[in-house]
Amino acid sequence: MIERFVPDAGGVENVAWQVAHELSRQGEEVTVLAREAARLESAPTGEAIRVEPIVVPRSWQPLRVLLFSAAVARTARRGDFDVIHSFARTRQQDLFRAGGGSHADYLRRTYSARGRALRRFSPRHRALLGLERGVFRDPRQRIQCASRFVADVLVESEGVARERILLLPNGVDAKRFSDPAAARAGARLRADLDEKAERIWLLAGSGWQRKGLATALDAMATLDDDGFRLWVAGRDDPRPWRPQIDALGIADRVRFLGERSDLPSVYQAVDGMLLPTRYDPFANVTLEAAAAGLPIITSAANGAAEWFGDDLRILRRAEDSTALAAAIGGFRDSTTRRACGERVRRRARELDWSTHTSALRAEYRRIVETRSLREST
């Protein structure tokens, strides 16, 4: 179950697309319940994915989310399904993927106490918190977490029993992000946009306030390095950031790329990725940049970081621009960047979608066996 089942999107949409197709390749019969889905072309590999459209209003998110949850539950009950796996915030399923972590924890980490209090009266936040609360309190539902960062919050703050949690990192198509054609396109992109730059770092993803763009800009001013450039990719509006950039005197060193469909080429065009995020249960761009062989600087609030050990530079506090500047300065040498990039590339190759989906199939079997045992007693 997923609200939008589309390829080449970010976040949960990409995960659901990859998992559904890999499940089919591994011999499972897959039905996708979605309110919006891309057309599935006939696949010569014999993939069998059936999409059932869920018709709900698209406007006003609180109503849309609640109606989608109710509609997929009705549709799922009518189907002959062994396992129901949700990638959206829905109330009823066998396995709930907590891809967004805990919404209560997101509010706590992202907003001030006053901001959190005000948002708890918002219909949008009330709907999301209510749906999650129902899932977390239902002992029959398993919960999939991509990081211990999220799992620990669910156990310690939401009262979820640890034995209910499936800990499973996301996967990545490593070949796509290290493809020689992407490298050639990246070289052209760099020449077109910033040919004279000595070092270019990338901040990729939407929601720049949460992703730590303010910290990155402050770090740039601290470095005072004319050879350093920052590229920012994502669908946010750059205009609110212009005053800070102008005040810091770094307007000539920051480039906004907009939302990109050629991220493999963008990764190949730059020298490293930074993501001083205030809250990210699992930032998929971490895996993508690693697969491209980039050194990565991120924060301890990025759940993906824990799967790379000491091969990433980790900021203990996402807002610490001084520490971020020091970390960037530590990668001035190209030999250091390449060595670190190669280590994370090797790790990314181990986190493939085939292994991820095989682990899911084992979990599905466990769910079916547990249900059979429960029904027989």
Secondary structure, DSSP 8 states (H G I E B T S, - for coil): --SEE-SS--HHHHHHHHHHHHHHHTT--EEEEESEE------TT---EEEEE-----SSHHHHHHHHHHHHHHHHHHS--S--EESSS-S--SEEE-TT--HHHHHHHHS-HHHHHHHTTSHHHHHHHHHHHHHHT-TT-EEEES-HHHHHHHHHHH---GGGEEE------HHHHS-HHHHHHHHHHHHHHHTT-SEEEEEESS-HHHHTHHHHHHHHHHH--TTEEEEEESSS-SGGGHHHHHHHT-GGGEEEEES-S-HHHHHHHSSEEEE--S-BS--HHHHHHHHTT--EEEETTBGGGGGGGGGSEEESSTT-HHHHHHHHHTT-SHHHHHHHHHHHHHHHHHS-HHHHHHHHHHHHHHHHHHHHHHHH-
